[in-house]
Amino acid sequence: DAGVTQSPTHLIKTRGQHVTLRCSPISGHKSVSWYQQVLGQGPQFIFQYYEKEERGRGNFPDRFSARQFPNYSSELNVNALLLGDSALYLCASSPQGTSSYEQYFGPGTRLTVT
Amino acid sequence: AQSVTQLDSQVPVFEEAPVELRCNYSSSVSVYLFWYVQYPNQGLQLLLKYLSGSTLVESINGFEAEFNKSQTSFHLRKPSVHISDTAEYFCAVSAPGSSNTGKLIFGQGTTLQVKP
Protein backbone atom coordinates (compact mmCIF):
# COMPACT_ATOMS: atom_id res chain seq x y z
CA ASP A 1 0.00 0.00 0.00
CA ALA A 2 1.18 3.52 -0.70
CA GLY A 3 2.23 5.61 2.26
CA VAL A 4 1.45 9.24 2.89
CA THR A 5 2.37 11.32 -0.14
CA GLN A 6 3.09 15.03 -0.24
CA SER A 7 3.59 17.46 -3.07
CA PRO A 8 5.62 19.25 -4.09
CA THR A 9 8.86 17.87 -2.66
CA HIS A 10 10.64 21.20 -2.71
CA LEU A 11 9.39 24.74 -3.21
CA ILE A 12 11.03 28.15 -3.36
CA LYS A 13 8.88 31.22 -2.80
CA THR A 14 9.44 34.93 -2.28
CA ARG A 15 8.38 36.88 0.80
CA GLY A 16 4.77 37.99 0.58
CA GLN A 17 3.71 35.21 -1.77
CA HIS A 18 1.18 32.49 -1.09
CA VAL A 19 1.83 28.73 -1.07
CA THR A 20 -0.33 25.60 -1.15
CA LEU A 21 1.01 22.25 0.04
CA ARG A 22 -0.82 19.01 -0.63
CA CYS A 23 -1.11 15.73 1.22
CA SER A 24 -2.70 12.38 0.38
CA PRO A 25 -3.23 10.11 3.39
CA ILE A 26 -2.92 6.36 3.49
CA SER A 27 -6.02 4.73 2.05
CA GLY A 28 -8.65 4.36 4.75
CA HIS A 29 -7.16 6.99 7.04
CA LYS A 30 -9.59 9.76 7.93
CA SER A 31 -7.33 12.01 10.00
CA VAL A 32 -4.66 14.31 8.62
CA SER A 33 -2.33 16.46 10.70
CA TRP A 34 0.18 19.10 9.60
CA TYR A 35 3.47 19.88 11.34
CA GLN A 36 6.19 22.48 10.72
CA GLN A 37 9.79 21.42 11.31
CA VAL A 38 12.30 24.23 11.34
CA LEU A 39 15.90 23.16 10.79
CA GLY A 40 17.41 21.78 13.98
CA GLN A 41 14.11 21.58 15.89
CA GLY A 42 11.35 19.10 16.49
CA PRO A 43 8.10 19.27 14.52
CA GLN A 44 5.49 21.77 15.71
CA PHE A 45 1.79 20.96 15.40
CA ILE A 46 -0.15 23.23 13.04
CA PHE A 47 -3.54 21.58 12.35
CA GLN A 48 -5.47 18.35 12.60
CA TYR A 49 -8.46 17.50 10.43
CA TYR A 50 -10.72 14.52 10.98
CA GLU A 51 -13.69 13.69 8.80
CA LYS A 52 -13.23 17.05 7.02
CA GLU A 53 -13.55 19.07 10.22
CA GLU A 54 -10.80 20.94 12.06
CA ARG A 55 -10.12 19.11 15.31
CA GLY A 56 -7.08 20.97 16.55
CA ARG A 57 -5.00 24.05 15.85
CA GLY A 58 -1.53 24.86 17.07
CA ASN A 59 -0.06 28.25 17.94
CA PHE A 60 0.29 29.57 14.39
CA PRO A 61 -0.98 32.88 12.93
CA ASP A 62 -4.09 33.16 10.79
CA ARG A 63 -1.88 33.24 7.70
CA PHE A 64 -1.90 29.46 8.03
CA SER A 65 -5.07 27.65 6.97
CA ALA A 66 -5.97 24.16 5.88
CA ARG A 67 -8.81 22.06 4.65
CA GLN A 68 -9.66 18.41 4.09
CA PHE A 69 -11.50 17.14 1.07
CA PRO A 70 -14.16 14.37 0.79
CA ASN A 71 -11.43 11.89 -0.26
CA TYR A 72 -9.57 12.82 2.97
CA SER A 73 -6.68 14.50 1.15
CA SER A 74 -5.66 17.85 2.57
CA GLU A 75 -4.17 21.18 1.65
CA LEU A 76 -2.14 23.54 3.82
CA ASN A 77 -2.18 27.18 2.72
CA VAL A 78 0.17 29.88 3.91
CA ASN A 79 -0.40 33.51 2.95
CA ALA A 80 1.98 36.48 3.07
CA LEU A 81 5.05 34.29 3.42
CA LEU A 82 7.80 35.35 5.80
CA LEU A 83 11.43 34.26 5.85
CA GLY A 84 10.66 32.43 9.10
CA ASP A 85 8.18 30.19 7.30
CA SER A 86 11.11 28.36 5.70
CA ALA A 87 10.85 24.83 7.01
CA LEU A 88 10.01 21.21 6.28
CA TYR A 89 6.23 20.79 6.34
CA LEU A 90 5.15 17.31 7.36
CA CYS A 91 1.79 15.70 6.88
CA ALA A 92 0.71 12.72 8.97
CA SER A 93 -2.32 10.50 8.59
CA SER A 94 -4.04 8.23 11.07
CA PRO A 95 -7.04 5.88 10.98
CA GLN A 96 -8.80 7.87 13.70
CA GLY A 97 -8.41 11.32 15.22
CA THR A 98 -7.26 10.31 18.67
CA SER A 99 -3.69 10.08 19.86
CA SER A 100 -3.74 6.38 20.70
CA TYR A 101 -3.56 5.66 16.99
CA GLU A 102 -0.20 5.78 15.25
CA GLN A 103 0.44 8.72 12.97
CA TYR A 104 2.16 7.90 9.68
CA PHE A 105 4.30 10.71 8.32
CA GLY A 106 4.96 11.65 4.73
CA PRO A 107 8.41 12.69 3.46
CA GLY A 108 7.55 16.36 3.77
CA THR A 109 7.67 19.46 1.58
CA ARG A 110 10.77 21.60 1.94
CA LEU A 111 9.71 25.26 1.67
CA THR A 112 12.34 27.94 1.21
CA VAL A 113 11.26 31.59 1.42
CA THR A 114 13.70 34.12 -0.01
CA ALA B 1 -0.14 21.77 28.65
CA GLN B 2 2.58 19.26 27.89
CA SER B 3 6.25 19.71 27.08
CA VAL B 4 9.14 17.43 26.18
CA THR B 5 12.83 17.85 26.89
CA GLN B 6 15.46 15.76 25.19
CA LEU B 7 18.52 16.17 27.32
CA ASP B 8 21.17 15.56 24.67
CA SER B 9 21.29 17.27 21.28
CA GLN B 10 23.98 14.91 19.98
CA VAL B 11 25.11 11.47 21.12
CA PRO B 12 28.25 10.06 19.47
CA VAL B 13 28.84 6.35 20.04
CA PHE B 14 30.96 3.60 18.53
CA GLU B 15 29.38 0.73 16.64
CA GLU B 16 28.28 -2.20 18.85
CA ALA B 17 28.34 -0.03 21.98
CA PRO B 18 25.20 0.54 24.09
CA VAL B 19 23.34 3.84 23.90
CA GLU B 20 20.72 5.74 25.87
CA LEU B 21 18.82 8.74 24.53
CA ARG B 22 17.15 10.66 27.33
CA CYS B 23 13.66 12.13 27.31
CA ASN B 24 11.76 13.89 30.10
CA TYR B 25 8.26 15.23 29.83
CA SER B 26 6.03 17.58 31.77
CA SER B 27 2.27 17.17 32.01
CA SER B 28 -0.52 17.68 34.52
CA VAL B 29 -2.46 14.76 33.02
CA SER B 30 -1.58 11.26 31.96
CA VAL B 31 0.11 11.03 28.57
CA TYR B 32 0.90 8.72 25.74
CA LEU B 33 4.61 8.57 24.87
CA PHE B 34 6.34 7.97 21.56
CA TRP B 35 9.77 7.74 20.00
CA TYR B 36 10.11 8.62 16.31
CA VAL B 37 13.20 8.27 14.09
CA GLN B 38 14.02 10.50 11.14
CA TYR B 39 16.62 9.44 8.59
CA PRO B 40 18.19 12.13 6.39
CA ASN B 41 15.75 13.68 3.91
CA GLN B 42 12.90 11.48 5.08
CA GLY B 43 9.76 11.84 7.19
CA LEU B 44 9.34 10.49 10.69
CA GLN B 45 8.85 6.79 11.43
CA LEU B 46 7.34 5.50 14.67
CA LEU B 47 9.92 3.50 16.62
CA LEU B 48 7.83 2.55 19.66
CA LYS B 49 5.02 3.83 21.84
CA TYR B 50 3.68 3.58 25.36
CA LEU B 51 -0.08 3.83 25.82
CA SER B 52 -0.70 1.76 28.96
CA GLY B 53 0.24 -1.53 30.57
CA SER B 54 3.84 -2.73 30.80
CA THR B 55 6.19 0.19 31.30
CA LEU B 56 8.87 -1.43 29.12
CA VAL B 57 8.16 -1.28 25.40
CA GLU B 58 10.28 -2.72 22.62
CA SER B 59 10.72 -2.16 18.90
CA ILE B 60 11.41 -4.78 16.26
CA ASN B 61 14.95 -3.48 15.63
CA GLY B 62 16.31 -3.83 19.15
CA PHE B 63 15.39 -0.49 20.74
CA GLU B 64 13.49 -0.34 24.01
CA ALA B 65 12.12 2.43 26.19
CA GLU B 66 10.89 2.44 29.76
CA PHE B 67 8.13 4.68 31.06
CA ASN B 68 8.99 6.00 34.51
CA LYS B 69 6.04 7.94 35.91
CA SER B 70 7.78 9.11 39.10
CA GLN B 71 10.68 10.57 37.13
CA THR B 72 8.48 11.62 34.17
CA SER B 73 10.96 10.00 31.81
CA PHE B 74 10.83 7.81 28.72
CA HIS B 75 14.46 7.06 27.89
CA LEU B 76 15.35 5.11 24.73
CA ARG B 77 18.02 2.41 24.90
CA LYS B 78 19.74 -0.07 22.63
CA PRO B 79 22.33 -2.57 23.90
CA SER B 80 24.38 -2.61 20.67
CA VAL B 81 24.07 0.01 17.92
CA HIS B 82 24.78 -0.32 14.21
CA ILE B 83 25.98 2.23 11.68
CA SER B 84 22.48 2.15 10.20
CA ASP B 85 21.04 3.53 13.46
CA THR B 86 22.59 6.91 12.67
CA ALA B 87 19.60 9.27 12.54
CA GLU B 88 17.64 11.95 14.39
CA TYR B 89 15.47 10.64 17.21
CA PHE B 90 12.44 12.50 18.54
CA CYS B 91 10.54 11.90 21.75
CA ALA B 92 6.89 12.97 21.66
CA VAL B 93 3.85 13.05 23.93
CA SER B 94 0.14 13.39 23.44
CA ALA B 95 -2.71 13.64 25.90
CA PRO B 96 -5.67 11.26 25.82
CA GLY B 97 -9.09 12.41 26.96
CA SER B 98 -12.20 14.17 25.75
CA SER B 99 -10.25 16.96 24.10
CA ASN B 100 -7.81 14.56 22.56
CA THR B 101 -7.03 15.60 19.04
CA GLY B 102 -4.08 13.39 18.31
CA LYS B 103 -1.76 16.37 18.60
CA LEU B 104 1.84 15.30 19.14
CA ILE B 105 4.25 17.50 21.08
CA PHE B 106 7.85 16.80 20.12
CA GLY B 107 11.17 17.35 21.81
CA GLN B 108 14.04 19.11 20.07
CA GLY B 109 15.54 15.87 18.84
CA THR B 110 18.77 13.95 19.51
CA THR B 111 21.22 13.18 16.75
CA LEU B 112 22.66 9.69 17.18
CA GLN B 113 26.02 9.42 15.43
CA VAL B 114 27.32 5.85 15.24
CA LYS B 115 31.00 5.67 14.39
CA PRO B 116 32.81 2.59 13.01
Interface residues (C-beta under 8 A of the other chain):
Chain A: V4 S31 S33 Y35 G40 Q41 G42 P43 Q44 F45 Q48 Y50 R55 G56 G58 L90 A92 S94 Q96 G97 T98 S99 S100 Y101 E102 Q103 Y104 F105 G106 P107 G108
Chain B: V4 Y32 Y36 N41 Q42 G43 L44 Q45 L46 K49 L51 F90 A92 S94 A95 P96 N100 T101 G102 K103 L104 I105 F106 G107 Q108 G109
